[in-house]
Amino acid sequence: MRPPYLLLDIDGILIPFPDAEGAGPATHTRHDVVPTGRSADDPVAIWLNPAHGPLLMHVIRTGLVTPVWCTSWRQDASTLIGPLLSLPPLPHVDLPHPQITTSHPNGYLWKRDHVDPWLCDAPVIWIDDDFTSLDHEWARERTARGQATALVQPDPHVGLLAEHLVEVLAWAALLPIARADASGISCEAGAA
């Protein structure tokens, strides 16, 4: 059985939100990228911390988690963002393009409606900056049902810190070794 999933968001995590003056952290470098469906003469400016690549590679190499992008960047996460951080291609949760005006149309993060069935009963640690108390309650309820679930919520103006990845590895290291159920049938998360 595969290790627990590590779901990774990008905006507010790898790309922190600018401060009131429009500046990002001094640790981040500007890149211009052209997301799918956008014209090459209209790139998007993003700021990434080059230290994130080696930190994430360390987490990946431990084998304690199975990393998967969970972001509105969708497949562009692996083709545009990952290469700038020297990350290998990673699978992504195929999120839709919702017609919403808030990240929490039902009081919780909109992605959860798609992540929950994708995960099935797989254990997960999810890094996103936009969880609400209802998301944290969902994580507690999944864990109580035997589906280990943890949420890591960085400050969106700071983004991912090494301590967040230490938390991921500490959580994953404490999980009991997964065993197949008696029927030999397991529920695998979405084709990742």
N, C-alpha and C positions, 0 to 999 in steps of 0.2 A: 504494500500500500504506500502511496506517495506521502511525503511529508505534508504538513498543513500548508495551506495557501497563504502567501503574503500578497495582499492586494495593495497596489500602489497607485495613489492619485498623483497628479502632476501639478496642476495649478494650486498654489498655496502650500505645496509640499516641495517640489523641486524648483518651481518658479514662484517665489514669494510675491505677494502683492506689494505694490509700491507704497511708500509712506505718503503722508499728506503733501509732501513736496514733489511727489512723483519719482522718488529715488528708491532703488532696491538696496539690499545689503552690499557692502563693499567687497564681500567675498565672491560675488557673482559677476560673470562676464556676459556681455551682450552678444546675442546671435540673432540673425535674421533667418526665419524659416518660412517655407511656403506649404501650409497645410493642404491636404486633399481638398479639391474644389476651389482653391484660391488661385488667383492669377500670379505668375512669377513676378510681375511688376507691382504687386501689392503684398509684399512679405509681412510677416508678423514678427515684431521684435520681442525676444524673450531673454531672460537673464538666468543663467545656470551657474551653479557652484562646481568648478572642476573637481573638487574634493569628493563630491557625491558619488562619482563613478567608482573610485577605489573602495569607498565605504560599502556601496551596494554590492560590488563584486566580492568583497569579503563575506558578506551575508550569503550571497548565492553559493560561494564555494564551500560553506559549511555543510550544505546539504540539509540543513534543519528546516528549511521552508522551500516552497515552490513559488517563485515570484510570478505575478501576473499583473499587468497594467489594468487599472480600473479607473478610467479617466475619460473625459469627454474628448480627449485627443484620439481615442480609439486606436486604430492601426498606426496612426502617425506617431504614437508613442515609441514604437519600435523602429520606425523608418526615419524619424526626424530627431526625437529627443534622445533616445538611447545611444545612437552613434556619437552624438556630441559629448556624451559622458563615457564613451568606450564600453558601453554595455552590449552584451549579445542580444539578438532579437528575443523578445519575450512574448508569450501569448497575451491576449487582452480579452477582457469581458466585452462582448459585443453589445455595448449600450446603444439605445436608440437616440434619436435627436428629438427630445421631447419639446413640445410647444408649451413651455412653462415660463413664468416670470419670476419664480422664486425657486431656490434649491430645495425648499421644504413644502411642496404643495399640500402634503398630508400631515405636516408637522414633523416629518423625519426626512432624511436625505433621500432625494428622488432615486438615486442609484440603487437603493436597497430593494426596491420592487423587482429589480432585474438580477441583482446579486443573490438574493435569497434562493430563488429557484435554481440559479446557476450552480450554487454551492451544493445544493441537495443537503447531505448530512456531513459534508467535509468540514474538518476543523479549519479555522481561518484567523489570521491576525490582519487587520485592515488599517492602513495608514491613510487618513483623509483629514482635512482641516474643517469639514463642514458638518460634523455630527451634531445631533440634538440629544436631549435627554431621552427621547423615544428610541433613538438608535442605541444608546447605552443600555436601555431596558431590553431591547431586542437581543443584544449581545449576552446579557445576563440570562435571559430566557433560553437562548440556544445552548449556552453552557450548561444550564440546569437540566436540559434534555439530553446531555451527553455529547453535544456538538461544540467542542471547545472553541470559544470565540472571544477575541480581544480586539479592542479598538484603541488606536494610537492617534492622538489629535494634536499635531503641532500648531503653533501660532502661525496663521497664514502670512503674517508680515515678516516672519523669521524663517519659516520653512523647516525642512528636515534638518535635524541635528544628530550627531553621532549617538547621543544618549537615547534617541528614539530607536535606533537600530540595536543598541545594547538591550533595550527593553524587548524588542522582537526576538532576539536570540535567547534571552533569559526565559521568556515565555515558552518558546518552542522547545527548549532544552528540558523543561519541566513536564512536558506532555508524556503520558505513558506510551510505550511502544504500541502502535496500532496492531490489532489482530483482526483477521477476517472473521465475519460473523459465522455462526454455525452452518448456515446454508451455503456459504461460499460465495454469496452474491453480495456485492457491495454497490453502493450508489456513488458513481463518480461525478464530480462536478463537470460542468459544461465543456467538453471536448478541448480542454486546455492542453 
